[in-house]
Each structure stands twice: as C-alpha cells, then as structure tokens.
Amino acid sequence: MKTKNFSSVVKADEAGSFKAIFSTFNVKDKDGDVTLPDAFERGRKVLISHYGHRWADLPVGKGSIDFDGEKAWVDGQFFLDTAGGKDTYQTVKNLEELQEWSYGFKVLESEDGTKDGEKVNILKKLEVFEVSPVLVGAGVGTVTESIKGEKEPVVCAIEDCKDNAKLLIAVCDGHGATDVVSFAKVLKQALAECDEEAMKALIVELTPQEPKAKGPRVFDMIAELSLARANSHSMGGQRS
C-alpha cells in the first residue's frame, strides 16, 4: 500500500462534511508520479483515516471519490459523535488553507513515461483505500477553502423560560384545560431556543393541578399568543 499527499479542503453542506482534493491529473508531483484522469473509480467508498494515516486508530470519517478532468476529490463526513472524528474535524477546520491530504492506494496499472522532458511513473489505474489529513503533502496546485462547521450551541436561560411559560399559561388559563404536548409545541415555537422535554416539565410544574372546564385547544389561541408576545419584554431564549 502506498500513500500520496495533497492539500485542499473545499466547501460542503452538512456539519462536519468536507470535500478534499487528493489528486491533480497530468502533473508531475513530488514523488515523480503523473496520475491520469481515469485512474480512480468514481463513487468508490473510502475511509477517512486518523491524522497522518494512523491505521492503528479508529477511522474518523467516511467518504466517496469523485473527479473531473483536472482533479480527484473525496466528499467526506467526519464522525462528530466520536472523539477522534471530532478532534480531527476541529484540527482540519482550524488549519484552513494549511491543511494537506494524503491517500492510501494500491497500484493496479502503471507505466514508465516522460513529462516535460523528465522521466516519470504514470499511474493509470489505482485502488484507493483511505484518505487522511497529513502535515506535509506531495500535491501540486491544490488549495484549502473550508469545511462545514457545526451549529453554534444554543443556551436557554431557564428563568426566562419560566417567565415566558408563566405568561403563556396565563394567556391560556381562561380557556380551560391545556393539552401538555400540544402546548409544548407552541411554546417551543415561541421560545425557539428551549428543549421540548424541559418545557413540558416546566409546563407541568407551572400549570394548576385542577384546571378549569375544557375550552378551545391551544392551537386556537395563536392570535392571543401573538398578542402576548407583543406585550412581553422577552419572548425568546438567549443565545450564547
């Protein structure tokens, strides 16, 4: 198994996802190899290895290979629910354009040739096993753009939630018994920042144990909820 290093991570769509260019075609790299455009298998699934091809450690992500007439890349996803995946993701994200990449492969077909008057090894067909971020690469003409970051954590100020819950319960109090599940959904929409289970617990805690006679369901109270929001000094959790 051989490895070849290239730099570049470019934009992707989901948190922890990335697009890493790991080969440029028809260019002599630092290893004296020239890779042809059809050397890779489109759509091949590969592992994302721990930093520096540490195969003894668990993989930190997965991806699939794609390419055009100039370069090959992996569309990858770091495992943000594992320590190794999270740490590798954060390191790659922090390094930005300094990050370089390497891939592990087996040569299936190659031949001797020349490029710009120099002897080279032409890689015609490769079997790629994994892609890994590394410190130093052999690539030519690649660049790091970005990877997709995680959403910033949202912190709810519990006292604000209690105040807003009390306000909403007061609005609904005159309408009789309230369905806790439905009310929690409306409260979640109003506060936006709070956990639904925590809000249900608050509602149970703050709602009178002996409600009045059954009245309109909570979804019929949207207009009054909007009025309460307009009259309240705070109708949302606090972001960190």
C-alpha positions in Angstrom: 0.0 0.0 0.0 1.3 3.4 -1.0 0.3 6.9 0.1 0.3 10.2 -1.7 -0.2 13.6 -0.1 -2.2 16.5 -1.5 -3.6 19.7 0.0 -7.1 21.1 -0.1 -10.4 21.0 1.7 -13.3 22.8 0.0 -16.9 23.6 0.9 -19.5 21.0 1.8 -23.1 21.1 3.0 -23.5 19.4 6.4 -21.8 20.0 9.7 -18.5 18.0 9.7 -18.6 17.4 6.0 -15.8 18.3 3.7 -14.5 18.0 0.1 -10.8 17.2 -0.1 -8.9 17.3 -3.3 -6.4 14.4 -3.1 -5.0 14.2 -6.7 -4.4 16.5 -9.6 -4.1 15.0 -13.1 -1.4 15.2 -15.7 1.0 17.0 -13.3 4.3 15.6 -12.0 4.0 15.5 -8.3 6.8 15.5 -5.7 7.0 11.7 -5.9 7.8 11.8 -9.6 4.4 10.4 -10.5 1.8 11.6 -13.0 -1.8 10.5 -12.4 -4.1 10.1 -15.3 -7.8 11.4 -15.2 -9.3 7.9 -15.3 -7.0 6.4 -12.6 -9.8 6.4 -10.0 -13.2 4.7 -9.6 -16.0 7.2 -9.4 -18.2 6.7 -6.4 -15.8 4.4 -4.6 -16.4 4.4 -0.8 -13.3 5.1 1.3 -12.4 5.5 5.0 -11.2 8.8 6.4 -8.2 7.8 8.5 -7.0 9.3 11.7 -4.5 12.2 11.2 -1.3 11.0 9.5 -2.6 7.6 8.3 -2.8 6.2 11.8 -4.4 2.9 10.8 -4.0 1.6 14.4 -6.6 4.1 15.4 -10.3 4.0 14.6 -11.4 5.8 11.3 -12.6 9.3 11.9 -15.0 9.5 8.9 -16.0 8.1 5.6 -16.4 9.4 2.1 -16.7 8.7 -1.6 -14.5 9.5 -4.6 -15.4 11.8 -7.5 -13.3 13.6 -10.1 -13.4 15.8 -13.2 -10.8 16.3 -16.0 -8.3 18.1 -13.7 -8.5 16.6 -10.2 -10.0 13.9 -7.9 -11.6 14.6 -4.6 -13.4 12.8 -1.7 -16.7 14.0 -0.5 -16.3 13.1 3.2 -18.0 13.3 6.6 -16.2 13.4 9.9 -17.8 11.4 12.7 -18.6 14.2 15.1 -20.1 11.8 17.6 -16.6 10.2 18.2 -13.6 11.8 20.0 -11.3 11.0 17.1 -13.7 12.4 14.5 -14.4 15.5 16.5 -10.7 16.2 17.1 -9.7 15.6 13.5 -12.5 17.8 12.2 -11.6 20.6 14.5 -7.9 20.4 13.6 -8.7 20.4 9.9 -11.1 23.3 10.3 -8.6 25.3 12.3 -5.7 24.7 9.9 -7.7 26.1 7.0 -5.5 26.5 3.9 -2.5 25.0 5.7 -4.2 21.6 5.7 -2.8 18.9 3.3 -4.2 15.5 2.5 -2.9 12.0 1.6 -4.5 8.9 0.3 -3.6 5.2 0.6 -3.7 3.2 -2.6 -2.7 0.1 -4.5 -1.3 0.5 -8.0 -3.3 -1.6 -10.4 -1.7 -0.3 -13.6 1.2 2.0 -14.4 4.0 2.5 -16.9 7.2 4.5 -17.3 6.9 7.7 -19.3 8.2 11.3 -19.6 6.7 14.6 -18.6 8.3 17.9 -19.7 11.4 16.0 -20.7 11.7 14.2 -17.3 11.2 10.5 -16.6 8.0 9.9 -14.6 5.9 7.0 -13.4 2.5 7.2 -15.0 -0.3 6.0 -12.7 -3.1 4.7 -14.9 -5.3 2.7 -12.5 -5.4 2.9 -8.7 -7.4 1.3 -5.9 -7.9 3.8 -3.1 -8.5 2.5 0.4 -8.5 5.6 2.5 -7.9 9.4 2.7 -6.2 11.1 5.6 -5.2 14.7 6.6 -1.4 15.0 7.0 1.2 17.5 7.8 3.1 17.6 4.5 1.8 16.6 1.1 3.1 16.0 -2.3 0.4 17.7 -4.3 0.6 20.5 -6.9 -1.9 23.3 -7.5 -4.4 22.5 -4.8 -6.0 24.9 -2.2 -7.9 24.7 1.0 -11.2 26.6 1.1 -13.3 25.5 4.0 -15.2 22.7 5.7 -18.7 22.9 7.1 -18.8 24.0 10.7 -21.2 22.9 13.4 -24.1 25.0 14.5 -23.3 27.2 17.5 -24.8 25.7 20.7 -27.9 27.5 21.9 -28.2 28.2 25.6 -31.6 28.8 27.2 -31.8 31.0 30.2 -34.1 28.8 32.4 -35.5 31.7 34.3 -36.6 33.4 31.0 -38.3 30.1 30.0 -40.1 30.0 33.3 -41.2 33.7 32.9 -42.4 33.0 29.4 -44.1 29.8 30.3 -46.0 31.6 33.1 -47.0 34.3 30.6 -48.3 31.8 28.1 -50.1 29.7 30.7 -51.8 32.9 31.9 -52.9 33.6 28.4 -54.4 30.1 28.1 -55.7 29.9 31.6 -59.1 31.3 30.8 -59.6 28.7 28.1 -59.7 25.7 30.4 -57.6 22.6 30.4 -54.5 22.6 28.2 -53.0 19.6 26.3 -49.4 19.5 27.5 -47.9 18.0 24.3 -49.7 20.5 22.0 -48.9 23.4 24.4 -45.2 22.4 24.5 -45.0 22.5 20.7 -46.5 26.1 20.7 -44.2 27.1 23.5 -41.2 25.7 21.7 -42.1 27.7 18.6 -42.5 30.8 20.7 -39.2 30.5 22.6 -37.3 28.8 19.8 -34.3 28.1 22.0 -35.6 25.6 24.5 -35.6 21.9 24.7 -39.1 20.5 24.3 -38.9 17.9 27.1 -37.6 20.6 29.5 -40.5 22.9 28.5 -43.1 20.1 29.1 -41.6 19.6 32.5 -41.9 23.4 33.2 -45.5 23.4 31.9 -46.5 20.5 34.2 -44.8 22.3 37.1 -46.4 25.7 36.5 -49.9 24.6 35.3 -52.6 24.4 38.0 -53.4 20.9 39.1 -57.1 21.5 38.9 -57.7 23.2 35.5 -60.9 24.9 34.6 -63.5 23.3 32.4 -62.3 22.2 29.0 -62.1 25.1 26.5 -60.7 25.6 23.0 -57.5 23.7 22.1 -54.2 25.6 22.4 -53.8 25.9 18.6 -56.9 28.1 18.6 -55.1 30.6 20.7 -52.4 31.6 18.3 -53.8 35.1 17.9 -53.7 35.7 21.7 -50.2 34.1 21.8 -49.1 36.7 19.3 -50.7 39.5 21.4 -48.8 38.2 24.5 -45.6 38.2 22.6 -46.1 41.8 21.5 -46.8 42.8 25.1 -43.9 40.8 26.6 -40.5 42.3 27.2 -38.9 38.9 26.3 -40.3 36.1 24.3 -37.2 34.1 23.4 -34.4 32.2 25.0 -30.9 33.7 25.0 -28.2 32.7 22.5 -24.7 32.2 23.7 
